[in-house]
Amino acid sequence: MEKKGTQELHPVEVLAGIEKDLRYISGIIKQKGREILSNYTITPPQFIALQWLFEEGDMTIGELSNKMYLACSTTTDLVDRMEKNELVMRVKDENDRRVVRIHLLKEGERIIEEVIKKRQHYLNEVLIDFSAEEVELLSKGLHRLHNEMK
């Protein structure tokens, strides 16, 4: 390993392999997620929006747009369709009546919970031949990688 200052640089081949594996894993997860979603009446972008609301709570169109890297007009259309399907509702902010927040309804929450359970079941099937120690190491490594990337 080469050194740069006090930091050791990792071999390019190893980094290339990690990047490639993460890219492929991401693609497989995305495809599997779409297969699971095909049994529901929501689109992948709607699922992502519901997931943000599930994890972060009520937010404005602008906040949701930023999280999803979408234009506000696109997010507004998305929310309109989800509101029509009774997955979310617009509510006035209690502190500032001019502000409208998107609130996740029970049906939206139910869909998120079901889909996440199905994704976890799929992951469990994939990891079935991994030892408990391997799963723990993978979990810790991915958690650390995620934290370093934030």
Legacy VTK file of the C-alpha trace (Angstrom):
# vtk DataFile Version 3.0
C-alpha trace
ASCII
DATASET POLYDATA
POINTS 150 float
0.000 0.000 0.000
1.261 3.439 -0.956
1.327 6.259 1.607
0.114 9.809 1.112
1.056 11.861 4.140
-0.032 9.684 7.045
-2.882 8.069 5.071
-2.371 4.761 3.292
-3.798 4.589 -0.214
-5.612 1.368 -1.064
-4.701 -0.529 -4.249
-6.601 0.735 -7.297
-7.617 -2.831 -8.255
-9.241 -3.386 -4.848
-11.093 -0.058 -5.008
-12.231 -0.792 -8.565
-13.572 -4.160 -7.430
-15.445 -2.645 -4.486
-16.953 0.077 -6.670
-18.011 -2.485 -9.282
-19.549 -4.821 -6.685
-21.460 -1.956 -5.050
-22.731 -0.787 -8.455
-23.904 -4.299 -9.368
-25.471 -4.869 -5.934
-27.274 -1.525 -6.205
-28.648 -2.499 -9.627
-29.841 -5.888 -8.379
-31.519 -4.322 -5.332
-33.205 -1.728 -7.550
-34.467 -4.441 -9.927
-35.707 -6.646 -7.073
-37.403 -3.610 -5.521
-39.213 -2.937 -8.797
-40.357 -6.571 -8.971
-41.780 -6.277 -5.456
-43.438 -2.934 -6.308
-45.103 -4.431 -9.391
-47.612 -6.012 -6.970
-48.621 -2.559 -5.698
-50.346 0.437 -7.252
-47.369 2.776 -6.728
-44.417 3.688 -8.908
-40.755 3.517 -7.810
-40.571 7.332 -7.361
-43.739 7.231 -5.242
-42.170 4.481 -3.125
-39.053 6.600 -2.603
-41.198 9.578 -1.564
-43.226 7.415 0.844
-40.013 6.000 2.255
-38.630 9.493 2.968
-41.882 10.462 4.706
-41.865 7.191 6.672
-38.284 7.705 7.850
-38.185 11.502 8.318
-41.803 12.431 9.057
-43.865 15.228 7.514
-42.054 17.551 5.127
-42.765 20.271 2.617
-42.755 19.746 -1.144
-39.437 21.622 -1.269
-37.848 19.397 1.376
-39.099 16.240 -0.337
-37.890 17.560 -3.722
-34.404 18.089 -2.298
-34.308 14.596 -0.774
-35.369 13.038 -4.080
-33.297 15.330 -6.340
-36.428 16.279 -8.292
-37.884 19.593 -9.423
-40.622 20.934 -7.143
-43.141 20.687 -10.013
-42.332 16.982 -10.482
-42.678 16.355 -6.749
-45.990 18.243 -6.701
-47.341 15.944 -9.447
-46.072 12.919 -7.518
-47.762 14.089 -4.310
-50.996 14.871 -6.207
-51.175 11.244 -7.420
-50.331 9.854 -3.977
-52.925 12.102 -2.354
-55.532 10.919 -4.867
-54.694 7.303 -3.898
-55.006 8.211 -0.195
-51.351 7.448 0.591
-50.547 10.980 1.802
-52.357 14.186 2.611
-51.405 17.840 2.664
-51.675 19.453 6.088
-51.122 23.026 7.234
-48.106 23.485 9.504
-49.248 24.095 13.088
-46.667 26.870 13.621
-47.031 28.609 10.256
-50.368 28.210 8.430
-48.728 29.358 5.159
-46.576 26.196 5.143
-48.072 22.962 3.819
-46.553 19.644 4.832
-46.995 16.234 3.257
-48.227 13.695 5.821
-48.013 9.917 5.363
-51.374 8.179 5.805
-51.989 4.649 7.151
-52.223 3.092 3.661
-48.901 4.628 2.625
-47.331 3.402 5.855
-48.767 -0.093 5.319
-47.311 -0.306 1.809
-43.873 0.860 2.984
-43.819 -1.651 5.842
-44.932 -4.524 3.569
-42.414 -3.734 0.842
-39.561 -3.336 3.336
-40.451 -6.702 4.927
-40.395 -8.328 1.473
-37.010 -6.728 0.722
-35.652 -7.971 4.063
-36.995 -11.459 3.311
-35.208 -11.391 -0.053
-31.965 -10.296 1.622
-32.336 -13.077 4.193
-32.649 -15.608 1.344
-29.499 -14.232 -0.306
-27.547 -14.377 2.972
-28.801 -17.833 4.005
-25.383 -19.483 3.472
-23.504 -16.711 5.309
-22.493 -17.379 8.908
-23.779 -15.093 11.666
-20.244 -13.685 11.943
-20.077 -12.927 8.191
-23.453 -11.164 8.318
-22.325 -9.122 11.343
-19.052 -8.124 9.609
-20.946 -7.180 6.443
-23.422 -5.125 8.460
-20.700 -3.266 10.351
-18.663 -2.650 7.191
-21.629 -1.292 5.233
-22.711 0.857 8.180
-19.228 2.351 8.464
-19.010 2.940 4.708
-22.388 4.684 4.759
-21.345 6.906 7.678
-18.071 7.872 5.959
-19.989 8.812 2.800
-22.466 11.105 4.622
LINES 1 151
150 0 1 2 3 4 5 6 7 8 9 10 11 12 13 14 15 16 17 18 19 20 21 22 23 24 25 26 27 28 29 30 31 32 33 34 35 36 37 38 39 40 41 42 43 44 45 46 47 48 49 50 51 52 53 54 55 56 57 58 59 60 61 62 63 64 65 66 67 68 69 70 71 72 73 74 75 76 77 78 79 80 81 82 83 84 85 86 87 88 89 90 91 92 93 94 95 96 97 98 99 100 101 102 103 104 105 106 107 108 109 110 111 112 113 114 115 116 117 118 119 120 121 122 123 124 125 126 127 128 129 130 131 132 133 134 135 136 137 138 139 140 141 142 143 144 145 146 147 148 149
